[in-house]
């Protein structure tokens, strides 16, 4: 039984609506947020797919889009009801309503009331339900004898053949095989006979060569080198409890010749700060830029080359007709291969192509030029909407707001091993102190050897760039560490309390790298986030990965939700995309991560230095993806 059928335009105008007979006002209000969620998450985000099914709680929706007249048809019902006629009902109602809608548009009745469509809907609903009932009874009814496979067998096929006939047939087959073998052997002998017929001159030449080889004296064997004995192993006397002599102690002394009172020199300073002129001028992040080709040149080159351009397959389409799925499938399949080649995950590429298919199916195009441009623009708009965040993350504004409330702004970094969490944490720290905020780094990676020392080195280097003398005597960056083997959640909690007591603006929590399948470590990460309740959880991922990005993000989000004791668990809020300078125009990982998580890319790492931190430019990424 249907509860709701709604027809509205893509502009948000409700044209006609049907309510179930037994639907109460409170139950009617329950469908409103479900349909709003469908519009927000599917239609506006360009995520419409072929299955056209959406569910939220116990309610289910089926929808159909008419691209020619910009209409949306939605059916709402209880998810537990097995209604098998909904797709047919959507097709029938779409055909009937669009004819009425077209007639009103041609007559200039733009504000026509469509309440008269109710009787037509009731008639169509009864017709479809009756056809569905008849089909269901026909499936349950047993088949007749004439419809079975047994009725197709003739009497001749049931007669058992004589054994003697079968023997004679087998003998004749064997004789045929023998004759074939004899013929092959004769052919082989015929071809092999000429090989034995050597002339006299060739035979004498072979005998002369054999006599020359026999007359040569054998080579004298090389004298064997004497065997050397095994060298004795030199063991380290310090490691194995031995003692060192005074001469060995003097050889190990590296302080000889060192000038007194000299400070430690940071030998890697130039690698992280190659241009000191940028210090004090990097408060504003730059955008990632790509070279954009002229659109007209792309279209000309794609049309002039026979079969060379991505959109050359449109040349066989006829203008001034509604596009069908069969027309669009060849070129969109080629477009899907192009997305996968640009490092977009296969599952995400399939969904994007299907959304473009749903968006263009039924549209009426003109010439080939406008058609090719329309297809490209449709995919570009889908990618732009995908990369545009649902909510804007403005860290500087949030830090100022937390500072007014006299509490620190806490950012937690998480991700798999080796993606660059600590390095990009240092870059973000440099960006924050460029904006005159004090930062406390919490060393919560108590597992990896050298993790605390790495953060200590970054802290010392960043303080040398912004000394306390230029900041009213305040140390811009501090490190809070408790060594190794300790509870990471406890260290983070102590760091946040220390920052609150000391008046520090931002706390950056560095966590240990962990694989998404490691349940104990994922439980520890969920505990750290639940206990400390950070303001922002950033997932650090590589730009080099393709399908692996889906697995990482999905399992990290699932682990944070499953292992949390809160009713509203805190999952990933944003993404930091690292190693973006190594992928050229293969920027598909940005699309994959955003599509799966629904969260924005906050920072992009483009190098090793502190200034190699940028914000993503959606237009530039889409332009690189569409090359």
N, C-alpha and C positions, 0 to 999 in steps of 0.2 A: 504494500500500500504506500502510495506516495504521500509525503508530508509537505513538500514544497516544490514548485516549479517557477523559476524566475527568469525573465528575459530583460536584459539591460544592455545599454550601449557601452563601448569601451571608454566613453567619456564620463560614465558614472550615472547616466539617466536611466531610471527604472521605467521600462515601457509596459510591462505586464507581469502579473504575479498570480500564482494559484496556491491556495492553502488547503491542506487536508481538512476533511469534514470534522474530525474529532480533535483538531489541534487547538489547544488552549492558548491564551495570550502569553503565559509564561513560557510554554514550549516554543511559541513563535519567536520569542526573544532569544531562545537558545541557538537558533539558526543564524542570527545576525552576526555574532563574532566569528562563526565558522566560515561564512561567505566572505567576511572582511579579511580573514586570514588567507583565504584562497586568492583574493585579489592582490593582497600585499605580497604573499610569498611566491605565487605562481605567475599571475598575469603581469604584474608590474616588474617582476624580476626576470621576465622572459624565460621562464622555466616550464612552459607548457609542453607536454610530451604527447605521444600518440595514445597512450593508455587513457588519458583524460580522466583520471580518477584521483580523488583527494579525500582523506579521512582525517577526522579530528575527534578523538574520544570515541563515543558511541555513534556519532553521526558520520555519514558518508556522502560525498558529492560526486556527481558525474557532470561534466561540462563539455560543451561544444562551441567552437568559435567560428563565426562567419566573417572572413576577412574582407569580403567584397563590400558588405554594409556595416562593418565594424560592430557586430552584435555578439553577445555572449549568452548562451542558453545553459542554465544550471538546474540540475535535479538534486533534491535533498531527500534523504530517507534514512531509516535506521539501518545500521551496518549489519545487524544480524539477519535481516530479511533477504532471502535469495530471489531477488527480482532479476529475471533473465531478459526482460524485454526493454530495458532502459535504453540501450544503444539504438534499437529500432525506433523507439518513441522519440528520441532526440532527433534522428534523421527526418522523421515524418513531420514533427513540429517545426523544425528548421525550414523545410521546404514550404510549408503552408504559411508560416508567419512572414518569411522573407518576401513571398509574393504580395502579401498585403502591404508590407512595409514599402516595397518598390512601387506599388501602385500609388500610395499616398505621396511618395517623394516626387513621382512624375506629375501628379496632380497639384503639387505645390502645397500640400497639407502637412506642413512640418510640425505642427503642434496637435496632431490628430490623437484622439483618445482611443486606445486599443482595448478598452474593456469589452468590446463586442467579440473579442477572440475567445472568450470563455466557452460558448457552446461548441465551437470548432475543436477546441482542445478536449472537451469532454467526449465528443464523438470519436476523435482520433484515439484517445486513451482506451475507450471501450473496444475499438477495433483491434488495437495492438494487443490488448490483454486477451481477447478472444483468439487471435491467431497464435499467441504464445501458449494458450491452454490446449488448443488443437494439436500443436506441434509436440507438446509434452505427452499428450495421450497417444499420439502416433508412435512416439519413441518407446512407450511402455507396452504397446500392443505387440503380441508375438507375430513374427513374419509368416506369410503364407508359404506353401510349398513351392509355388512358382517363383518366389523371390529368393529362395535358398540356392546355394551352389550345387546341391545334390540334384536339383531338377535339371540342371544343365548337362548332366552326364547322359550320354546316349547308350543304347543297348549294345552297340558295337564295342564301345570302350570297356564294357563289363565282361566280354567274352574272354575266357582264358585261352591263350594260344598254346599249340602243341609243342611238346618238349623237343621232338625231332627237328621241327622248324628252327627252334632257337639254336640247336646244336649246329645245324647246317649254316645258319647265319654267322655263328662264331667261327666256324671253320673257314668260311669265305673271308672273314676279316683277317684271320691269322695269315691266310695265303696272300692277301693283299699286302700285309706288313712285310712278309718274307720277300715278296717280289720287289718291294721298295728297297729293302736292305741290299738285295743282290744287285740291283741297279746302281745303288750308291757305291758299293764295293768296286763294280766295274769301272765307274767313273774315276774313283781314286786311283785304281791301277793304271788307267790310261794317262792320268796326269803325272803319276810317279815314274812312269817308264822313261821319259826324256831325261830325268835327273841322273840316271845311271850311265847314260851314253856320253862318256868323256872322250875328247879327241886325244891323239897321241902326244901332241905338243904340250897340252896341259898336264898330262900324266908325268912326262919327263921333267917338267918344271917343278912339280911337287916333290919328286924323288931327289932333285938337286938341293932343294931347301932342307929336306930332312937330313941329307948327308952333311950339310954345313953345320946344322945344329949339333949333330953327334960329334963333330970334330972339335968343337969348342971345349976348353977345359973348364971344369967347375970352379966357381969363385971360392976363394979361401975364406973360411969363417972369421968373423971379427972377434978379437980377443975380448972376453967378458971382463967388465970392470969389477974391481974388488968391492965386496959388500961393506957398507959402512954400518957401524953399530947404531942403536937407537939413542937419540939425545935425551939426556935426563931433563925432567920437567922442573922449571924454576917456580917454586911456590911463593906466594906473597907471605912474608913472615908476620905482617901485622894482622892479616885476616885470620891466620891459623895459630895465633897465640905466641908467635915468636918474638924475638927482641931485635932491635935495630942497632947497628954500630954507629959510632959518632960520625964516620964518613958518610954513611947512608942518610943519617939525620941532616947533615949539612947539604946533601944533594936535594933533599926534599924541601928545604927552606926556600920559599919563593919571595920572602920579604927583603932579601939582600939587594941593596942598591935602590930601594924605594925611598923617595924623599919624605922627610918627616913633615907631619902636619898636612899632607895632601889628602883631598877628599876622593871618595870612590867615583870613578868615571863610568857613566852609563854608555856602554859601547853600542847599544841599540837605539840610542836616542834619535839619530838621524833617520832610522827606518820608520819610526812612528811619527816623527815631526820633521819631514823633509823641508818644509817651508815655514819658517818661524813668523813670516809676515801675516799668516792666517790666524795666528793666535790673537784673540781679542776681536776678530772679525767673522767668526763662524757661528754667531748666534742664530742665524737664519739658515735653514736647511735648503739646499738646492734640489731641483727635480732631476730624475733620471731622464736623459734625452737620447733620442735616436734620430738618425737621418731619415727624413720623410721624403719620399719620391713624389714628384708632381702627379696628381691624380689623372690629369689628361694624358700625360705621357704613358702612364700605366695602361689606361684604357685603349690608347692607340696601339701600343705594342702588343697587347693581348688580342686585339682584333686583327692586326696585320699578320701576325704569325699564324700559320695554318696549324692548328692543334697545339700551339705552344703555350698559350695563356691558360690561366685557371678558368676563365669565363668563356673560352672559345667553344665549349660544348653547347652554348646557348644558340649557336647559329642555325640549328635545325628547328628551332621553335617558331611557331606561327604567331604573329602579333595579333592584338585585339581579341584575345580569348582568355578565359579563366585558366590559371595555372593549375595543373593537377599534380598529384604525387608522382605519377609516372614521368612527367616532364622534368621535375626537379631532382629526382633521385640520382641520375648520373652525375650531374655537376656537384651536388652536395656530397656524394661519395668521394669525389676528388678533393673537395674542400675539407672533408674529414681527414683524409690522408695528409693534407698539408698541415692541419692542426696537430696531428700526432707527431709529424716530423719536427714541429716546433716545440716538442716536449710536453704537450698537453696530454694528460692521462686519457687512456682509451675510453674509459667510462664517461668522463666529463665531455670528451669530444663528441661521443654519441648523443649525449643529452643536449648539447648545444646545437648540433645539426638538426635534431628532431624538433627543437623549439623554433628554429628558423623555418623548418618545413611546415609546422603548424601555423606560423605567422604568415607565410606566403601562400599557402594552399588556398585556392579560390580567388586570389587577387587577379585583377585584370590589368595587363601591361600593354604597352604600345610597341615601339620599335625595339630592336635588339639592344641598342645603346642604353635606353632607359631601363631595359630589363636587367642587363648586366650590372648597371649601377645600383638598381634597387636591391638585387640579391646581396651585393657587397655591403650596401648601407644597412641592410637588415641584420647581417651578422655583426657588423661594427657596432650597431646600437645595442645588440644583445650583450656583447663583450663590455661595452662602456657601462651599461647598467649593472653588470656583474661586478666590475671593479669599483663601482661607486659604493662606498660604505653605507649601510643602513643608518648608522649613527657615527658622527664625527668624533674621533678621539683627539682632543686638544690637550696634550699633556701639560703645557705651560699654564694654560688657564686653570686646569685642575690642581696643579701645584700651588698656584696663588690662592685658590679657594681653600685648600687644606691648610695653607699657612695662616690664613685669617682665622680658621678654626683651631689654631694652635695644636696641630697634629701633623706628623710627617706623611708624605705621599709615598706609598709603598708599591714598588714594581717587582714582580717575581719573574724570573727567566727560567724556561724549561725547554727541553728538547733532547734529541738523541745525542750519542757520542760524536764528538769531532766536528760539529757544525759551526763552532765559533761563538759559543755563548759568552765566555769570559772576554774575548777580544771585542765583541760588539757591545758588551756591557761597558767596557772602558770607553768606547766611542760615544755612547749615549751619556756617560758620565762627563766626558769632555764637553759635549753639547750643552749639558745642564749648567756646568760651571761657567760656560761662556755666557749664559743667560743670568749669571750672578746668583745661582742657587747653591747652597751647601749640600754635600752628598755624603752619605754613609754607605759603604759597601759591606754587605754581610757575606762573609766567606762561609757559605753553607755546603760547599762541595768538600765534604770531609772524607772522601773516598779516594779521589785521584791524587797520586803523588805529584807534588809541585803545584797544586791548584792554589793553595794559600800564598805560596811564594810568588806566583804569577800575579795575583791581585796586589800583593805588597809592592811589587815592582811598578805596576801601573799606578798605584797610589802615589808612590814617591815621584814618579815622572810627571804626573798631572799636577802635583803640588809645586814642582819646579817651574811648570809653565805659568801657574797662577800662585805666586808666593803670598804668604800672609801679609807682607808689607803693603801690597796693593789692594787688600780687601779688609781694611780696618783691623788687621791683626788676627783675623779669623782664618783657620785652616779650611780650605775649600773642600778637600776630600779626606775622609778618614776611613780606616779599615777596622772592622769588628770581626775578630777571629778567635777561635778557641782550640785551634789545632785540628788533629785528625781523629777519626773514630768516634766522634760525638754525635748526638742527636741533632739533625739539621733543623727540625721544627723548633727545638728549644733555643738554638743559637739565633734563629731568625726572630723569635719572640723577644729575646734579650736585646737584640739589635734595635728593634722597633721601640722598645721601652727606653733604651739609651738615647735614641734620636729624639724622642719626645721630651726627655728630661734636659737634653743639651740644646734643644731648639734647632735641630738640623731639619732642613726642608724636605729632602728626598732620601729614601732608603732603597738601594738596589740589591736584591737578594739573588745571589748566584747559587744555582743548584747543580748537583752532579748530573752528568749525562747518563741517560738510561734508554734502553731499547723499549719499544712499545709493548713487547710481549713479556717483559720481566715484571711479574705481578708483585713481588715484594717491594721492589723499588717504586713501582707505580702507587702502591699503598702509602709508602713513605712520602711521596710527592703530594698525594691527596691529603695526607695528614698535615703537611706543612702549610698548604693553602687553607685548609679548614681552620687550623689553630690561629693563623696570623691574619686571615681575611684581608689579603692585599687589595689595593685599589685597582690594580691592573695586572693581568697574567698574560705574558707575551710568550708565544711559541716561536722558537728560533729554528728555522729550517733552511736547508740548502736550496739554491736555485738550480742545482744540477739534477735533482731527482725528478722522476716522471710519475709513474704509477705508485711509487713508494710514498709519495706525499699523501695520497689518499689514505693509505694504511696507517701512517703515522698520526695524522690529524684525527681520524675517526677513533683510533684506539686510545689516544691521549684524552680526548674528550669523554669517551666512554668510561675510562678508568677514573677520571676525576669525578664523574657523576656517580659511578657504582660504589666507589670506596668512600664516599663522603657520608657523614652521619647527618648532614643538614637536609631539610626538605627541599631547599632551593640551592643546589650545589653550585659552586663557582667554577666555571669552565674557562676555556681559552677566550680572551677578549680581543686579541690582535696577533699579528704575525710580523716577525722580523726575518726578512729574506736576505740571506748572506751569500757571498761569492757570486754576486750578480755581474761582476766584471769578467767572468770566465765563460759566459754562455753566448756571447755575441747576440744574435737575434732569436735564440731559442728560449723565449720568455714564457713558455707554456706553464711552468710550475706556478707562476703567479696566478694564472687562471684556475688551475686545479685546486690550489689551496683555498682561494677565495670562494670557489663554487662549493667545495665540500663543507667548509666551516661556516660560511656566511659572515665571516669577520674580515675587517679591512687589513691591508698591509700597512703597518705604521712606519716602519723603517726599512731601508734597503742598504745593505753593506756592499760597497763597490771597491774595496781595497783593504790594505793593511794599516794605513795611517789613521790617526784620530779624526781627520777631516773627511775621510771616505765614508760618510754617512749621509744618505740622501732620502728624500721622500719620493714615493712612486708617482709617476705621471701616467694616468690612465690612458690618455690620448696617445702618448709616445709608445706605450706597451702594445696597444692595439695596432698602431701603425706598423710596429716591428713584427707583430704576429701575422698581419695581412700582407706582408711582402711576398 
